Amino acid sequence: MNTTPAQETDERLTRLEIQLAYAEDLLDTLNTLVAQQQDQISLLLREVGQLRRQREDDAPGSFRSLRDELPPHY
Protein backbone atom coordinates (compact mmCIF):
# COMPACT_ATOMS: atom_id res chain seq x y z
CA MET A 1 0.00 0.00 0.00
CA ASN A 2 1.42 3.33 -1.07
CA THR A 3 1.18 6.33 1.18
CA THR A 4 1.19 9.88 0.06
CA PRO A 5 3.73 12.38 1.29
CA ALA A 6 0.96 14.10 3.28
CA GLN A 7 0.10 10.82 5.04
CA GLU A 8 3.76 10.18 5.83
CA THR A 9 4.06 13.68 7.24
CA ASP A 10 0.95 13.13 9.37
CA GLU A 11 2.33 9.82 10.68
CA ARG A 12 5.68 11.41 11.53
CA LEU A 13 3.93 14.29 13.26
CA THR A 14 1.79 11.86 15.27
CA ARG A 15 4.90 9.89 16.35
CA LEU A 16 6.62 13.12 17.36
CA GLU A 17 3.59 14.23 19.38
CA ILE A 18 3.54 10.88 21.18
CA GLN A 19 7.26 11.13 21.94
CA LEU A 20 6.76 14.69 23.21
CA ALA A 21 3.94 13.56 25.50
CA TYR A 22 6.19 10.84 26.98
CA ALA A 23 9.06 13.31 27.37
CA GLU A 24 6.80 15.83 29.13
CA ASP A 25 5.53 13.11 31.48
CA LEU A 26 9.09 12.03 32.26
CA LEU A 27 10.10 15.63 32.90
CA ASP A 28 7.20 16.12 35.31
CA THR A 29 8.13 12.90 37.13
CA LEU A 30 11.77 13.94 37.39
CA ASN A 31 10.84 17.42 38.61
CA THR A 32 8.72 15.87 41.36
CA LEU A 33 11.56 13.56 42.33
CA VAL A 34 14.08 16.40 42.46
CA ALA A 35 11.73 18.46 44.64
CA GLN A 36 11.31 15.52 47.04
CA GLN A 37 15.06 15.00 47.19
CA GLN A 38 15.60 18.69 47.91
CA ASP A 39 13.13 18.47 50.79
CA GLN A 40 15.02 15.45 52.16
CA ILE A 41 18.35 17.23 51.82
CA SER A 42 17.00 20.28 53.64
CA LEU A 43 15.67 18.10 56.45
CA LEU A 44 18.99 16.27 56.76
CA LEU A 45 20.93 19.54 56.85
CA ARG A 46 18.70 20.82 59.66
CA GLU A 47 19.20 17.57 61.58
CA VAL A 48 22.97 17.72 61.16
CA GLY A 49 22.94 21.31 62.39
CA GLN A 50 20.90 20.31 65.42
CA LEU A 51 23.28 17.44 66.19
CA ARG A 52 26.27 19.76 65.93
CA ARG A 53 24.68 22.28 68.29
CA GLN A 54 23.71 19.51 70.69
CA ARG A 55 27.25 18.17 70.67
CA GLU A 56 28.68 21.63 71.31
CA ASP A 57 26.23 22.15 74.19
CA ASP A 58 27.04 18.75 75.75
CA ALA A 59 30.81 19.09 75.84
CA PRO A 60 32.14 22.47 74.72
CA GLY A 61 35.84 22.42 73.92
CA SER A 62 36.25 18.65 74.04
CA PHE A 63 36.75 16.63 70.91
CA ARG A 64 35.77 12.98 70.70
CA SER A 65 36.32 10.84 67.71
CA LEU A 66 33.78 8.13 67.00
CA ARG A 67 36.72 5.92 66.04
CA ASP A 68 37.89 6.02 69.67
CA GLU A 69 34.59 4.66 71.00
CA LEU A 70 34.06 0.92 71.11
CA PRO A 71 30.77 -0.52 69.97
CA PRO A 72 28.53 -1.95 72.74
CA HIS A 73 29.42 -5.59 71.97
CA TYR A 74 33.10 -5.17 72.99
N, CA, C and O atoms as a Maestro MAE file, in Angstrom:
{
 s_m_m2io_version
 :::
 2.0.0
}

f_m_ct {
 s_m_title
 :::
 protein
 m_atom[296] {
  # First column is atom index #
  i_m_mmod_type
  r_m_x_coord
  r_m_y_coord
  r_m_z_coord
  i_m_residue_number
  s_m_chain_name
  s_m_pdb_residue_name
  s_m_pdb_atom_name
  i_m_atomic_number
  :::
  1 25 0.843 -1.174 0.000 1 A "MET " " N  " 7
  2 3 0.000 0.000 0.000 1 A "MET " " CA " 6
  3 2 0.889 1.238 0.000 1 A "MET " " C  " 6
  4 15 1.772 1.387 0.845 1 A "MET " " O  " 8
  5 25 0.649 2.094 -0.929 2 A "ASN " " N  " 7
  6 3 1.417 3.330 -1.071 2 A "ASN " " CA " 6
  7 2 0.788 4.430 -0.233 2 A "ASN " " C  " 6
  8 15 -0.432 4.584 -0.173 2 A "ASN " " O  " 8
  9 25 1.665 5.188 0.410 3 A "THR " " N  " 7
  10 3 1.178 6.334 1.183 3 A "THR " " CA " 6
  11 2 1.635 7.602 0.501 3 A "THR " " C  " 6
  12 15 2.681 7.645 -0.146 3 A "THR " " O  " 8
  13 25 0.854 8.598 0.656 4 A "THR " " N  " 7
  14 3 1.189 9.882 0.059 4 A "THR " " CA " 6
  15 2 2.136 10.628 0.990 4 A "THR " " C  " 6
  16 15 2.215 10.330 2.182 4 A "THR " " O  " 8
  17 25 2.844 11.586 0.441 5 A "PRO " " N  " 7
  18 3 3.726 12.384 1.292 5 A "PRO " " CA " 6
  19 2 2.975 13.052 2.443 5 A "PRO " " C  " 6
  20 15 3.530 13.194 3.532 5 A "PRO " " O  " 8
  21 25 1.753 13.456 2.229 6 A "ALA " " N  " 7
  22 3 0.961 14.095 3.283 6 A "ALA " " CA " 6
  23 2 0.663 13.098 4.402 6 A "ALA " " C  " 6
  24 15 0.699 13.453 5.580 6 A "ALA " " O  " 8
  25 25 0.367 11.844 4.030 7 A "GLN " " N  " 7
  26 3 0.100 10.817 5.036 7 A "GLN " " CA " 6
  27 2 1.372 10.502 5.832 7 A "GLN " " C  " 6
  28 15 1.324 10.317 7.048 7 A "GLN " " O  " 8
  29 25 2.496 10.444 5.136 8 A "GLU " " N  " 7
  30 3 3.764 10.183 5.827 8 A "GLU " " CA " 6
  31 2 4.084 11.312 6.812 8 A "GLU " " C  " 6
  32 15 4.547 11.075 7.927 8 A "GLU " " O  " 8
  33 25 3.826 12.536 6.368 9 A "THR " " N  " 7
  34 3 4.058 13.680 7.243 9 A "THR " " CA " 6
  35 2 3.141 13.615 8.468 9 A "THR " " C  " 6
  36 15 3.580 13.880 9.587 9 A "THR " " O  " 8
  37 25 1.887 13.268 8.257 10 A "ASP " " N  " 7
  38 3 0.947 13.134 9.373 10 A "ASP " " CA " 6
  39 2 1.393 12.043 10.347 10 A "ASP " " C  " 6
  40 15 1.310 12.229 11.561 10 A "ASP " " O  " 8
  41 25 1.862 10.918 9.833 11 A "GLU " " N  " 7
  42 3 2.327 9.817 10.680 11 A "GLU " " CA " 6
  43 2 3.568 10.246 11.486 11 A "GLU " " C  " 6
  44 15 3.677 9.957 12.677 11 A "GLU " " O  " 8
  45 25 4.481 10.926 10.823 12 A "ARG " " N  " 7
  46 3 5.678 11.413 11.525 12 A "ARG " " CA " 6
  47 2 5.294 12.413 12.612 12 A "ARG " " C  " 6
  48 15 5.830 12.375 13.720 12 A "ARG " " O  " 8
  49 25 4.373 13.294 12.290 13 A "LEU " " N  " 7
  50 3 3.926 14.287 13.264 13 A "LEU " " CA " 6
  51 2 3.254 13.610 14.459 13 A "LEU " " C  " 6
  52 15 3.470 14.004 15.605 13 A "LEU " " O  " 8
  53 25 2.445 12.600 14.188 14 A "THR " " N  " 7
  54 3 1.791 11.857 15.266 14 A "THR " " CA " 6
  55 2 2.824 11.180 16.159 14 A "THR " " C  " 6
  56 15 2.706 11.235 17.383 14 A "THR " " O  " 8
  57 25 3.840 10.539 15.567 15 A "ARG " " N  " 7
  58 3 4.901 9.890 16.348 15 A "ARG " " CA " 6
  59 2 5.651 10.915 17.195 15 A "ARG " " C  " 6
  60 15 5.968 10.660 18.357 15 A "ARG " " O  " 8
  61 25 5.929 12.065 16.610 16 A "LEU " " N  " 7
  62 3 6.620 13.118 17.363 16 A "LEU " " CA " 6
  63 2 5.774 13.635 18.524 16 A "LEU " " C  " 6
  64 15 6.300 13.899 19.605 16 A "LEU " " O  " 8
  65 25 4.479 13.779 18.308 17 A "GLU " " N  " 7
  66 3 3.594 14.232 19.377 17 A "GLU " " CA " 6
  67 2 3.544 13.213 20.515 17 A "GLU " " C  " 6
  68 15 3.510 13.586 21.688 17 A "GLU " " O  " 8
  69 25 3.540 11.928 20.163 18 A "ILE " " N  " 7
  70 3 3.543 10.880 21.179 18 A "ILE " " CA " 6
  71 2 4.853 10.921 21.966 18 A "ILE " " C  " 6
  72 15 4.848 10.834 23.194 18 A "ILE " " O  " 8
  73 25 5.962 11.054 21.263 19 A "GLN " " N  " 7
  74 3 7.259 11.134 21.941 19 A "GLN " " CA " 6
  75 2 7.322 12.362 22.851 19 A "GLN " " C  " 6
  76 15 7.860 12.288 23.957 19 A "GLN " " O  " 8
  77 25 6.787 13.467 22.399 20 A "LEU " " N  " 7
  78 3 6.759 14.686 23.207 20 A "LEU " " CA " 6
  79 2 5.925 14.481 24.469 20 A "LEU " " C  " 6
  80 15 6.309 14.930 25.549 20 A "LEU " " O  " 8
  81 25 4.798 13.810 24.335 21 A "ALA " " N  " 7
  82 3 3.943 13.560 25.500 21 A "ALA " " CA " 6
  83 2 4.692 12.708 26.524 21 A "ALA " " C  " 6
  84 15 4.635 12.988 27.722 21 A "ALA " " O  " 8
  85 25 5.396 11.663 26.061 22 A "TYR " " N  " 7
  86 3 6.187 10.840 26.977 22 A "TYR " " CA " 6
  87 2 7.314 11.650 27.614 22 A "TYR " " C  " 6
  88 15 7.584 11.503 28.806 22 A "TYR " " O  " 8
  89 25 7.964 12.492 26.838 23 A "ALA " " N  " 7
  90 3 9.058 13.312 27.368 23 A "ALA " " CA " 6
  91 2 8.535 14.300 28.415 23 A "ALA " " C  " 6
  92 15 9.183 14.511 29.440 23 A "ALA " " O  " 8
  93 25 7.388 14.897 28.170 24 A "GLU " " N  " 7
  94 3 6.799 15.825 29.132 24 A "GLU " " CA " 6
  95 2 6.422 15.105 30.422 24 A "GLU " " C  " 6
  96 15 6.625 15.640 31.512 24 A "GLU " " O  " 8
  97 25 5.876 13.899 30.307 25 A "ASP " " N  " 7
  98 3 5.526 13.110 31.483 25 A "ASP " " CA " 6
  99 2 6.783 12.753 32.279 25 A "ASP " " C  " 6
  100 15 6.791 12.847 33.507 25 A "ASP " " O  " 8
  101 25 7.823 12.353 31.592 26 A "LEU " " N  " 7
  102 3 9.088 12.031 32.257 26 A "LEU " " CA " 6
  103 2 9.655 13.256 32.952 26 A "LEU " " C  " 6
  104 15 10.141 13.157 34.079 26 A "LEU " " O  " 8
  105 25 9.602 14.394 32.305 27 A "LEU " " N  " 7
  106 3 10.100 15.634 32.898 27 A "LEU " " CA " 6
  107 2 9.320 15.992 34.164 27 A "LEU " " C  " 6
  108 15 9.914 16.396 35.164 27 A "LEU " " O  " 8
  109 25 8.012 15.850 34.126 28 A "ASP " " N  " 7
  110 3 7.196 16.124 35.310 28 A "ASP " " CA " 6
  111 2 7.561 15.168 36.446 28 A "ASP " " C  " 6
  112 15 7.666 15.584 37.600 28 A "ASP " " O  " 8
  113 25 7.753 13.895 36.122 29 A "THR " " N  " 7
  114 3 8.131 12.903 37.129 29 A "THR " " CA " 6
  115 2 9.480 13.240 37.736 29 A "THR " " C  " 6
  116 15 9.643 13.177 38.954 29 A "THR " " O  " 8
  117 25 10.445 13.596 36.906 30 A "LEU " " N  " 7
  118 3 11.773 13.941 37.394 30 A "LEU " " CA " 6
  119 2 11.753 15.219 38.226 30 A "LEU " " C  " 6
  120 15 12.463 15.310 39.227 30 A "LEU " " O  " 8
  121 25 10.963 16.194 37.833 31 A "ASN " " N  " 7
  122 3 10.835 17.423 38.614 31 A "ASN " " CA " 6
  123 2 10.276 17.136 40.003 31 A "ASN " " C  " 6
  124 15 10.738 17.705 40.992 31 A "ASN " " O  " 8
  125 25 9.291 16.262 40.077 32 A "THR " " N  " 7
  126 3 8.720 15.869 41.363 32 A "THR " " CA " 6
  127 2 9.763 15.174 42.216 32 A "THR " " C  " 6
  128 15 9.874 15.442 43.412 32 A "THR " " O  " 8
  129 25 10.521 14.288 41.610 33 A "LEU " " N  " 7
  130 3 11.564 13.556 42.334 33 A "LEU " " CA " 6
  131 2 12.642 14.500 42.860 33 A "LEU " " C  " 6
  132 15 13.081 14.371 44.003 33 A "LEU " " O  " 8
  133 25 13.061 15.434 42.039 34 A "VAL " " N  " 7
  134 3 14.081 16.402 42.459 34 A "VAL " " CA " 6
  135 2 13.555 17.260 43.611 34 A "VAL " " C  " 6
  136 15 14.297 17.549 44.550 34 A "VAL " " O  " 8
  137 25 12.309 17.661 43.551 35 A "ALA " " N  " 7
  138 3 11.727 18.459 44.637 35 A "ALA " " CA " 6
  139 2 11.689 17.654 45.935 35 A "ALA " " C  " 6
  140 15 11.995 18.184 47.003 35 A "ALA " " O  " 8
  141 25 11.314 16.377 45.846 36 A "GLN " " N  " 7
  142 3 11.306 15.520 47.039 36 A "GLN " " CA " 6
  143 2 12.712 15.357 47.605 36 A "GLN " " C  " 6
  144 15 12.908 15.418 48.819 36 A "GLN " " O  " 8
  145 25 13.680 15.153 46.733 37 A "GLN " " N  " 7
  146 3 15.062 14.999 47.187 37 A "GLN " " CA " 6
  147 2 15.558 16.292 47.839 37 A "GLN " " C  " 6
  148 15 16.286 16.236 48.830 37 A "GLN " " O  " 8
  149 25 15.186 17.424 47.313 38 A "GLN " " N  " 7
  150 3 15.597 18.692 47.914 38 A "GLN " " CA " 6
  151 2 15.002 18.847 49.304 38 A "GLN " " C  " 6
  152 15 15.667 19.336 50.217 38 A "GLN " " O  " 8
  153 25 13.749 18.433 49.466 39 A "ASP " " N  " 7
  154 3 13.127 18.470 50.790 39 A "ASP " " CA " 6
  155 2 13.880 17.570 51.766 39 A "ASP " " C  " 6
  156 15 14.110 17.947 52.915 39 A "ASP " " O  " 8
  157 25 14.265 16.374 51.302 40 A "GLN " " N  " 7
  158 3 15.019 15.453 52.156 40 A "GLN " " CA " 6
  159 2 16.385 16.027 52.519 40 A "GLN " " C  " 6
  160 15 16.825 15.911 53.663 40 A "GLN " " O  " 8
  161 25 17.045 16.636 51.565 41 A "ILE " " N  " 7
  162 3 18.353 17.234 51.819 41 A "ILE " " CA " 6
  163 2 18.218 18.360 52.845 41 A "ILE " " C  " 6
  164 15 19.029 18.462 53.765 41 A "ILE " " O  " 8
  165 25 17.214 19.188 52.689 42 A "SER " " N  " 7
  166 3 16.999 20.285 53.641 42 A "SER " " CA " 6
  167 2 16.754 19.744 55.046 42 A "SER " " C  " 6
  168 15 17.296 20.268 56.019 42 A "SER " " O  " 8
  169 25 15.943 18.701 55.153 43 A "LEU " " N  " 7
  170 3 15.673 18.096 56.452 43 A "LEU " " CA " 6
  171 2 16.958 17.539 57.060 43 A "LEU " " C  " 6
  172 15 17.225 17.747 58.244 43 A "LEU " " O  " 8
  173 25 17.744 16.842 56.265 44 A "LEU " " N  " 7
  174 3 18.991 16.267 56.763 44 A "LEU " " CA " 6
  175 2 19.975 17.346 57.199 44 A "LEU " " C  " 6
  176 15 20.667 17.180 58.203 44 A "LEU " " O  " 8
  177 25 20.046 18.439 56.465 45 A "LEU " " N  " 7
  178 3 20.927 19.536 56.847 45 A "LEU " " CA " 6
  179 2 20.499 20.147 58.180 45 A "LEU " " C  " 6
  180 15 21.339 20.474 59.019 45 A "LEU " " O  " 8
  181 25 19.181 20.300 58.370 46 A "ARG " " N  " 7
  182 3 18.695 20.818 59.656 46 A "ARG " " CA " 6
  183 2 19.048 19.856 60.792 46 A "ARG " " C  " 6
  184 15 19.462 20.288 61.868 46 A "ARG " " O  " 8
  185 25 18.884 18.556 60.551 47 A "GLU " " N  " 7
  186 3 19.195 17.571 61.584 47 A "GLU " " CA " 6
  187 2 20.681 17.566 61.919 47 A "GLU " " C  " 6
  188 15 21.049 17.474 63.090 47 A "GLU " " O  " 8
  189 25 21.534 17.664 60.911 48 A "VAL " " N  " 7
  190 3 22.974 17.722 61.157 48 A "VAL " " CA " 6
  191 2 23.322 18.968 61.967 48 A "VAL " " C  " 6
  192 15 24.140 18.910 62.885 48 A "VAL " " O  " 8
  193 25 22.710 20.074 61.631 49 A "GLY " " N  " 7
  194 3 22.940 21.308 62.388 49 A "GLY " " CA " 6
  195 2 22.513 21.158 63.835 49 A "GLY " " C  " 6
  196 15 23.214 21.605 64.743 49 A "GLY " " O  " 8
  197 25 21.366 20.531 64.055 50 A "GLN " " N  " 7
  198 3 20.898 20.313 65.424 50 A "GLN " " CA " 6
  199 2 21.855 19.397 66.182 50 A "GLN " " C  " 6
  200 15 22.149 19.644 67.352 50 A "GLN " " O  " 8
  201 25 22.338 18.356 65.538 51 A "LEU " " N  " 7
  202 3 23.281 17.441 66.189 51 A "LEU " " CA " 6
  203 2 24.585 18.153 66.530 51 A "LEU " " C  " 6
  204 15 25.169 17.916 67.588 51 A "LEU " " O  " 8
  205 25 25.033 19.010 65.651 52 A "ARG " " N  " 7
  206 3 26.269 19.764 65.931 52 A "ARG " " CA " 6
  207 2 26.079 20.695 67.131 52 A "ARG " " C  " 6
  208 15 26.939 20.777 68.008 52 A "ARG " " O  " 8
  209 25 24.946 21.391 67.155 53 A "ARG " " N  " 7
  210 3 24.676 22.282 68.286 53 A "ARG " " CA " 6
  211 2 24.540 21.487 69.579 53 A "ARG " " C  " 6
  212 15 25.035 21.909 70.624 53 A "ARG " " O  " 8
  213 25 23.877 20.349 69.512 54 A "GLN " " N  " 7
  214 3 23.709 19.509 70.691 54 A "GLN " " CA " 6
  215 2 25.060 19.023 71.197 54 A "GLN " " C  " 6
  216 15 25.305 19.004 72.403 54 A "GLN " " O  " 8
  217 25 25.919 18.639 70.295 55 A "ARG " " N  " 7
  218 3 27.251 18.166 70.672 55 A "ARG " " CA " 6
  219 2 28.055 19.296 71.320 55 A "ARG " " C  " 6
  220 15 28.742 19.084 72.319 55 A "ARG " " O  " 8
  221 25 27.964 20.483 70.749 56 A "GLU " " N  " 7
  222 3 28.679 21.634 71.309 56 A "GLU " " CA " 6
  223 2 28.141 21.981 72.700 56 A "GLU " " C  " 6
  224 15 28.909 22.358 73.585 56 A "GLU " " O  " 8
  225 25 26.839 21.857 72.894 57 A "ASP " " N  " 7
  226 3 26.235 22.150 74.192 57 A "ASP " " CA " 6
  227 2 26.610 21.098 75.237 57 A "ASP " " C  " 6
  228 15 26.785 21.423 76.412 57 A "ASP " " O  " 8
  229 25 26.734 19.835 74.811 58 A "ASP " " N  " 7
  230 3 27.038 18.748 75.746 58 A "ASP " " CA " 6
  231 2 28.454 18.830 76.287 58 A "ASP " " C  " 6
  232 15 28.676 18.663 77.486 58 A "ASP " " O  " 8
  233 25 29.408 19.086 75.412 59 A "ALA " " N  " 7
  234 3 30.812 19.090 75.842 59 A "ALA " " CA " 6
  235 2 31.579 20.154 75.070 59 A "ALA " " C  " 6
  236 15 32.309 19.833 74.133 59 A "ALA " " O  " 8
  237 25 31.421 21.423 75.456 60 A "PRO " " N  " 7
  238 3 32.141 22.465 74.721 60 A "PRO " " CA " 6
  239 2 33.647 22.330 74.931 60 A "PRO " " C  " 6
  240 15 34.113 22.119 76.050 60 A "PRO " " O  " 8
  241 25 34.380 22.451 73.863 61 A "GLY " " N  " 7
  242 3 35.840 22.421 73.922 61 A "GLY " " CA " 6
  243 2 36.447 21.038 73.882 61 A "GLY " " C  " 6
  244 15 37.652 20.914 73.664 61 A "GLY " " O  " 8
  245 25 35.666 19.992 74.084 62 A "SER " " N  " 7
  246 3 36.249 18.646 74.040 62 A "SER " " CA " 6
  247 2 35.945 18.012 72.690 62 A "SER " " C  " 6
  248 15 34.870 18.197 72.119 62 A "SER " " O  " 8
  249 25 36.904 17.274 72.209 63 A "PHE " " N  " 7
  250 3 36.751 16.628 70.906 63 A "PHE " " CA " 6
  251 2 36.812 15.123 71.117 63 A "PHE " " C  " 6
  252 15 37.761 14.599 71.701 63 A "PHE " " O  " 8
  253 25 35.793 14.444 70.636 64 A "ARG " " N  " 7
  254 3 35.773 12.982 70.702 64 A "ARG " " CA " 6
  255 2 35.618 12.457 69.291 64 A "ARG " " C  " 6
  256 15 34.794 12.927 68.506 64 A "ARG " " O  " 8
  257 25 36.428 11.482 69.006 65 A "SER " " N  " 7
  258 3 36.315 10.842 67.708 65 A "SER " " CA " 6
  259 2 35.481 9.574 67.863 65 A "SER " " C  " 6
  260 15 35.669 8.815 68.814 65 A "SER " " O  " 8
  261 25 34.582 9.351 66.949 66 A "LEU " " N  " 7
  262 3 33.784 8.131 67.001 66 A "LEU " " CA " 6
  263 2 34.650 6.896 66.812 66 A "LEU " " C  " 6
  264 15 34.251 5.803 67.215 66 A "LEU " " O  " 8
  265 25 35.806 7.038 66.220 67 A "ARG " " N  " 7
  266 3 36.721 5.915 66.044 67 A "ARG " " CA " 6
  267 2 37.300 5.458 67.385 67 A "ARG " " C  " 6
  268 15 37.705 4.304 67.525 67 A "ARG " " O  " 8
  269 25 37.339 6.359 68.367 68 A "ASP " " N  " 7
  270 3 37.889 6.020 69.674 68 A "ASP " " CA " 6
  271 2 36.880 5.269 70.551 68 A "ASP " " C  " 6
  272 15 37.264 4.654 71.546 68 A "ASP " " O  " 8
  273 25 35.623 5.314 70.194 69 A "GLU " " N  " 7
  274 3 34.595 4.664 71.000 69 A "GLU " " CA " 6
  275 2 34.390 3.235 70.513 69 A "GLU " " C  " 6
  276 15 34.318 2.987 69.309 69 A "GLU " " O  " 8
  277 25 34.298 2.312 71.438 70 A "LEU " " N  " 7
  278 3 34.064 0.916 71.114 70 A "LEU " " CA " 6
  279 2 32.561 0.668 70.991 70 A "LEU " " C  " 6
  280 15 31.769 1.251 71.732 70 A "LEU " " O  " 8
  281 25 32.179 -0.179 70.077 71 A "PRO " " N  " 7
  282 3 30.769 -0.525 69.971 71 A "PRO " " CA " 6
  283 2 30.326 -1.288 71.228 71 A "PRO " " C  " 6
  284 15 31.170 -1.829 71.943 71 A "PRO " " O  " 8
  285 25 29.030 -1.339 71.505 72 A "PRO " " N  " 7
  286 3 28.534 -1.953 72.743 72 A "PRO " " CA " 6
  287 2 28.902 -3.427 72.904 72 A "PRO " " C  " 6
  288 15 28.955 -3.911 74.035 72 A "PRO " " O  " 8
  289 25 29.155 -4.148 71.837 73 A "HIS " " N  " 7
  290 3 29.415 -5.586 71.966 73 A "HIS " " CA " 6
  291 2 30.863 -5.900 72.354 73 A "HIS " " C  " 6
  292 15 31.213 -7.076 72.451 73 A "HIS " " O  " 8
  293 25 31.718 -4.894 72.579 74 A "TYR " " N  " 7
  294 3 33.104 -5.167 72.990 74 A "TYR " " CA " 6
  295 2 33.246 -5.101 74.471 74 A "TYR " " C  " 6
  296 15 34.340 -5.304 74.996 74 A "TYR " " O  " 8
  :::
 }
 m_bond[295] {
  # First column is bond index #
  i_m_from
  i_m_to
  i_m_order
  :::
  1 1 2 1
  2 2 3 1
  3 3 4 2
  4 3 5 1
  5 5 6 1
  6 6 7 1
  7 7 8 2
  8 7 9 1
  9 9 10 1
  10 10 11 1
  11 11 12 2
  12 11 13 1
  13 13 14 1
  14 14 15 1
  15 15 16 2
  16 15 17 1
  17 17 18 1
  18 18 19 1
  19 19 20 2
  20 19 21 1
  21 21 22 1
  22 22 23 1
  23 23 24 2
  24 23 25 1
  25 25 26 1
  26 26 27 1
  27 27 28 2
  28 27 29 1
  29 29 30 1
  30 30 31 1
  31 31 32 2
  32 31 33 1
  33 33 34 1
  34 34 35 1
  35 35 36 2
  36 35 37 1
  37 37 38 1
  38 38 39 1
  39 39 40 2
  40 39 41 1
  41 41 42 1
  42 42 43 1
  43 43 44 2
  44 43 45 1
  45 45 46 1
  46 46 47 1
  47 47 48 2
  48 47 49 1
  49 49 50 1
  50 50 51 1
  51 51 52 2
  52 51 53 1
  53 53 54 1
  54 54 55 1
  55 55 56 2
  56 55 57 1
  57 57 58 1
  58 58 59 1
  59 59 60 2
  60 59 61 1
  61 61 62 1
  62 62 63 1
  63 63 64 2
  64 63 65 1
  65 65 66 1
  66 66 67 1
  67 67 68 2
  68 67 69 1
  69 69 70 1
  70 70 71 1
  71 71 72 2
  72 71 73 1
  73 73 74 1
  74 74 75 1
  75 75 76 2
  76 75 77 1
  77 77 78 1
  78 78 79 1
  79 79 80 2
  80 79 81 1
  81 81 82 1
  82 82 83 1
  83 83 84 2
  84 83 85 1
  85 85 86 1
  86 86 87 1
  87 87 88 2
  88 87 89 1
  89 89 90 1
  90 90 91 1
  91 91 92 2
  92 91 93 1
  93 93 94 1
  94 94 95 1
  95 95 96 2
  96 95 97 1
  97 97 98 1
  98 98 99 1
  99 99 100 2
  100 99 101 1
  101 101 102 1
  102 102 103 1
  103 103 104 2
  104 103 105 1
  105 105 106 1
  106 106 107 1
  107 107 108 2
  108 107 109 1
  109 109 110 1
  110 110 111 1
  111 111 112 2
  112 111 113 1
  113 113 114 1
  114 114 115 1
  115 115 116 2
  116 115 117 1
  117 117 118 1
  118 118 119 1
  119 119 120 2
  120 119 121 1
  121 121 122 1
  122 122 123 1
  123 123 124 2
  124 123 125 1
  125 125 126 1
  126 126 127 1
  127 127 128 2
  128 127 129 1
  129 129 130 1
  130 130 131 1
  131 131 132 2
  132 131 133 1
  133 133 134 1
  134 134 135 1
  135 135 136 2
  136 135 137 1
  137 137 138 1
  138 138 139 1
  139 139 140 2
  140 139 141 1
  141 141 142 1
  142 142 143 1
  143 143 144 2
  144 143 145 1
  145 145 146 1
  146 146 147 1
  147 147 148 2
  148 147 149 1
  149 149 150 1
  150 150 151 1
  151 151 152 2
  152 151 153 1
  153 153 154 1
  154 154 155 1
  155 155 156 2
  156 155 157 1
  157 157 158 1
  158 158 159 1
  159 159 160 2
  160 159 161 1
  161 161 162 1
  162 162 163 1
  163 163 164 2
  164 163 165 1
  165 165 166 1
  166 166 167 1
  167 167 168 2
  168 167 169 1
  169 169 170 1
  170 170 171 1
  171 171 172 2
  172 171 173 1
  173 173 174 1
  174 174 175 1
  175 175 176 2
  176 175 177 1
  177 177 178 1
  178 178 179 1
  179 179 180 2
  180 179 181 1
  181 181 182 1
  182 182 183 1
  183 183 184 2
  184 183 185 1
  185 185 186 1
  186 186 187 1
  187 187 188 2
  188 187 189 1
  189 189 190 1
  190 190 191 1
  191 191 192 2
  192 191 193 1
  193 193 194 1
  194 194 195 1
  195 195 196 2
  196 195 197 1
  197 197 198 1
  198 198 199 1
  199 199 200 2
  200 199 201 1
  201 201 202 1
  202 202 203 1
  203 203 204 2
  204 203 205 1
  205 205 206 1
  206 206 207 1
  207 207 208 2
  208 207 209 1
  209 209 210 1
  210 210 211 1
  211 211 212 2
  212 211 213 1
  213 213 214 1
  214 214 215 1
  215 215 216 2
  216 215 217 1
  217 217 218 1
  218 218 219 1
  219 219 220 2
  220 219 221 1
  221 221 222 1
  222 222 223 1
  223 223 224 2
  224 223 225 1
  225 225 226 1
  226 226 227 1
  227 227 228 2
  228 227 229 1
  229 229 230 1
  230 230 231 1
  231 231 232 2
  232 231 233 1
  233 233 234 1
  234 234 235 1
  235 235 236 2
  236 235 237 1
  237 237 238 1
  238 238 239 1
  239 239 240 2
  240 239 241 1
  241 241 242 1
  242 242 243 1
  243 243 244 2
  244 243 245 1
  245 245 246 1
  246 246 247 1
  247 247 248 2
  248 247 249 1
  249 249 250 1
  250 250 251 1
  251 251 252 2
  252 251 253 1
  253 253 254 1
  254 254 255 1
  255 255 256 2
  256 255 257 1
  257 257 258 1
  258 258 259 1
  259 259 260 2
  260 259 261 1
  261 261 262 1
  262 262 263 1
  263 263 264 2
  264 263 265 1
  265 265 266 1
  266 266 267 1
  267 267 268 2
  268 267 269 1
  269 269 270 1
  270 270 271 1
  271 271 272 2
  272 271 273 1
  273 273 274 1
  274 274 275 1
  275 275 276 2
  276 275 277 1
  277 277 278 1
  278 278 279 1
  279 279 280 2
  280 279 281 1
  281 281 282 1
  282 282 283 1
  283 283 284 2
  284 283 285 1
  285 285 286 1
  286 286 287 1
  287 287 288 2
  288 287 289 1
  289 289 290 1
  290 290 291 1
  291 291 292 2
  292 291 293 1
  293 293 294 1
  294 294 295 1
  295 295 296 2
  :::
 }
}
